Structure formats: structure tokens, C-alpha cells
Amino acid sequence: MKKYNFNAGPSILSTEILKEAAKAVQNLEGSGLSILEISHRSPAFTAIIQEAQELVLELTGLQGKGYRVLFLQGGASLQFLMVAQNLMHTKAAYLNTGRWSSSAMQEAQLFGEVIEVASSADKNFTYIPTDYSIAEDIDYFHCTSNNTVAGTQIKEFPTLQSPLVCDMSSDIFSRVLDYSKFGLIYAGAQKNLGPAGTTLVMIKESILGEVNRQIPTMLDYKTHLAKNSVFNTPSVYAIYVSLLTLRALKEQGGIAAIEEKNKKKATLFYQALDALPAFEGIVEAAARSLMNITFKLTDSSRQEEFDTTWQKAGFVGLKGHRSVGGYRASLYNAQPLENVERLIDLLNKF
């Protein structure tokens, strides 16, 4: 029986994309070779990565605006240090909204002064700080758009003279944004784009080349831009599946269309959550994420009963992160409305 997958990452992929990806493992579009066998420098893969890059720029409205697209390895965690190493002269500002932004700050401290402009750590990251100021003399400002662990999401982003850098790993392509406000966006693919193994980077090329330090070859964005993400062997299969996702997103009407679907799913779930006395949300209402909904039982003594209920019903991935507890339902782009309705029905029956 196919499980109802609410994992936070690696997470759900659509049935159609899984089928196409499975075909390519046997035979990539009639080439006589598996996607797992082709050279990363072959014409077949060059066409794949170029189409993926073009679709990223098209879907985000960044075509012709000086942006380049990279598919790198090392996950968002490697980007924590690559961002600082490539962009920080002396100091950068960070908004601390959860575990991943905290980790990004820790890595950045190796390269200069890190200014924490605000933090929601005082309430276990259950809200998004809004009352803060950002100095003009910083090298860049970094934020994390969606807190996968606690279930919060930034609703508005500042307009700055300095580059705005954002980790969008868990909500990339989920909502309409003015992507031209950002100097650099990075996102691990395994939550809302494709399988684990590749990391999407969208970067305004003009913000590079300003630091004086010597950057190791593999950690220099300019190295990967010069070689179009194939300086070394990239994650060919992960990039191919990401291409399938990007194609499907365009066919569905782009980011605006998927945002409407995401809002519908999240609204239904939050309405049900607020109406049921057995459950309560964990984060402040104003900061609620469309992607990761965190909640808990009002009577913790029923935890074993509830866990048995959802596991027997074929649901997976509902256990909350250990730092938060409770439960978490991840409603990424590929999560069907039908699965969300089944989960709501289960909560109602419980």
C-alpha cells in the first residue's frame, strides 16, 4: 500500500514524476542508456542542465536580469559557509529564526563579524521577528524563508542596498515573490524540488569577486559558473528529476498556480486544527508556514493512542522534530490535496 508521505525531507514527489524518473533509470528518452550511466559532459546531460537552468530563471522571472543558476553538492549546509566565504568582507547581518539560520551564522563567524539583527530563540523559534533594523554598511543580509523545524515562514522581505541572501530550501517555488530583490538564493532540492543530492543556487553574478581572500577552488562560485556546474561530476540523477519537477511546475501554470493550491491545502488544515479541541498549533498564527504545519495534542497522555492511529492508517513523517516535539505535516508542492483531506479526516475521527 502506498503510504501518505508527510516527511519534511527527503519528501514527497508526485506519482507522475516518479514514473518518468523510473523510466529514465532504464532508458533515458530513447538514448539506450540509463540516466545513471550517461556522462556529465555528454550532449544529453548538457541539454538537461541547460533546460533546468532556463526554467528556473523563467519561473522566477529572472531571465535577462544578470542571474545565473547553479546545481551544486553539499546541501544547504555547504552553502552556509560558501555564502560567507564568497561574499563577506568584514561583517554580515543575520536574522535568526531557527536551527538552520543558527547553523548558517555559526559557519559565517569563521569569515568575519556576524551581526544577529533579531532572533526568535526566546520562544523556541515559534514566531518571526519583525521589529529590527539592518545597518547599511554590511556585506549582505541573510535570512531563512521557511523554518522547517518549527513551522514558521517569513511573509515579507526587506529591500536593501546590500545583497539579500536567502535559504529557501523548504519553500522554493511555492509562492510568488519578487525574486529580483535577492542577490543569492539557495535551496536543497530534497524538500520541494527533487531528490537529495543537489542544491539549487540562483546568484546575481555582479555581487561576486569583491572579497580579497583566496577562496578554495571547489568553494568559489566563480569556479562553478565558469564550468556551468560541471567543474566536477554533479548529481546527474538528482538534477534530472529536478528538471522533471520544473517542467511539471510550468505545465501547471507556474508558481502563481501552485501557490493557490498550497494556500488551499494549508488553509484547510489550519482551519481543521483550530476547530478541534484535541489539537493545537505550535507557532504564532501570523508566522504560520504554508509548507510545514506543526501541532500537538492538548492532552499529551493520548500520544501513544494517536501515534498508533496515524501509523496504522498508513501515514508517515508526522512526528515532530525532537527540538519541538508534537507533530509536523509537510505540505510541499507535490503533496496532493487528497492526502491533506485524508489527514484532516483522521484528525476529526480521533
Sequence and secondary structure as in RCSB ss.txt:
>XXXX:A:sequence
MKKYNFNAGPSILSTEILKEAAKAVQNLEGSGLSILEISHRSPAFTAIIQEAQELVLELTGLQGKGYRVLFLQGG
ASLQFLMVAQNLMHTKAAYLNTGRWSSSAMQEAQLFGEVIEVASSADKNFTYIPTDYSIAEDIDYFHCTSNNTVA
GTQIKEFPTLQSPLVCDMSSDIFSRVLDYSKFGLIYAGAQKNLGPAGTTLVMIKESILGEVNRQIPTMLDYKTHL
AKNSVFNTPSVYAIYVSLLTLRALKEQGGIAAIEEKNKKKATLFYQALDALPAFEGIVEAAARSLMNITFKLTDS
SRQEEFDTTWQKAGFVGLKGHRSVGGYRASLYNAQPLENVERLIDLLNKF
>XXXX:A:secstr
   EE  SSS    HHHHHHHHHHHH STTSSS TTTS TTSHHHHHHHHHHHHHHHHHHT TTTTEEEEEESSH
HHHHHHHHHHHH SSEEEEEE SHHHHHHHHHHTTTSEEEEEEE GGGTT S        TT S EEEESEETTT
TEE       SS EEEE TTTTTSS   GGG SEEEEETTTTTSSTT EEEEEEGGG S   S   GGG HHHHH
HTTT SS   HHHHHHHHHHHHHHHHTTHHHHHHHHHHHHHHHHHHHHHH TTEEESS GGGB SSEEEEEESSG
GGHHHHHHHHHHTTEES B  TTT SEEEE  TTS HHHHHHHHHHHHH 
